[in-house]
Amino acid sequence: MNDYDLLVVGSANADLVIGVERRPAPGETVLGSDLAVHPGGKGANQAVAAARLGARTALLARVGDDAHGRLLLESQRAAGVDTGGVLVGGAPTGVALITVDPSGDNSIVVSPGANARLTPEDVRAAGDLLAGAGVVSAQLEIPLETVAEVVRARAAGARFVLNPSPPAPLPPDVLAACDPLVVNEHEARFVLGDAAGHGPEDWARALLALGPRSVVVTLGAEGALVAEGGTGASAVRVPSPRVDAVDTTGAGDAFTAALAWRLSLGEDLATAAAFAVRVGAAAVTREGAQASFPTAEEVSAL
């Protein structure tokens, strides 16, 4: 039995959030709400989301020796995440500047800070964490070379889940390890370029042709589409329950964390995605990222 259902290797940011009536056009200034500071970052978000659902979760990340770093560590520990792999120092904690409009849509600018100092050497030094995880999840708010080292260093048989956000060109060995590659429309179009096609089914087929073992395309309020490689494989739509969205910040991270956890329990991809879309739907009904993530009981009640 593995020590952890899920090891998340990724970013930890302080989210600085301002509500706006509309996002500013180039050169324009708009007034917003009071500033709110929340623990965030795609890696830290995934770890909290999984732990809150009941997954045995560890986080490998780097934060600064500052107030934002302490906020992030406190949030992880409160959720039940093993923070033994969280390194401290080297640069200020990463920060995400987020504007949220009345529909719940957001725009985000990230200053990586300490996240950019999470190195392949840090991954190699965390061998015990990697050896004890059944599923390893990563994103691209840390250096790509570090993500590539995660692929090489993970335990034999450990499943690798990647959300390439923010999108960047992916080397063949990283693509080949993804099971699944989790993308939204923007990320799918970036990875595929001119080969993107005209819809999620086209994107999934084209992405599989690049080498991943499986692909999940998230579709917001419409749910998700899952596709696996192999002879006779086909894409399957997974619908989402209808909810009133308040803030979409972190919803994709909650989805990916839930998906990765359920895969660690042995569920097939479509079944895991059906649970994950419910988690993502629950997350958008509250403000903030980590503060919005539901427990398993709250997902069942949705």
KAUR-V884335 format. One line per field, one symbol per residue. ss: DSSP state (H for helix, E for strand, L for the rest). phi: phi as a letter, one per 20 degrees, with the letter a starting at -180 (. if undefined). A space follows every 10 residues. Layout:
BEGIN
ss=???
phi=???
END
This chain:
BEGIN
ss=LLLEEEEEEL LLEEEEEEEE LLLLLLLLLL LELLLEEEEE LHHHHHHHHH HHHLLLEEEE EEELLLHHHH HHHHHHHHHL LEEEEEEELL LLLEEEEEEE LLLLLEEEEE ELHHHHHLLH HHHHHLHHHH HLEEEEEEEL LLLHHHHHHH HHHLLLLLEE EEELLLLLLL LHHHHHHEEE EEELHHHHHH HHHHHLLLLH HHHHHHHHHL LLLEEEEELH HHLEEEEELL LLLLLEEELL LLLLLLLLLL HHHHHHHHHH HHHHLLLLHH HHHHHHHHHH HHHLLLLLLH HHLLLHHHHH LL
phi=.ffcfbdddr ecceeddcec fbfffgnddc ecfffddcfb nfffgfffff fffoffcccd bcceebffff gfffffffen ffdfeeecoo afgfcdecdc effnfccccd dflfgfeedg fffffegfff fedfcddbcd ecgffffffg gfeffgnfed dcdfcffbgd fgffgfefbd edceffffff femfefmdag fffffffffe pffbccdecm fenbcdbcfo fmfbececfd fecefdbegn ffffgfffgf ffffenffff ffffffffff ffffecfnef fefeefffff ef
END
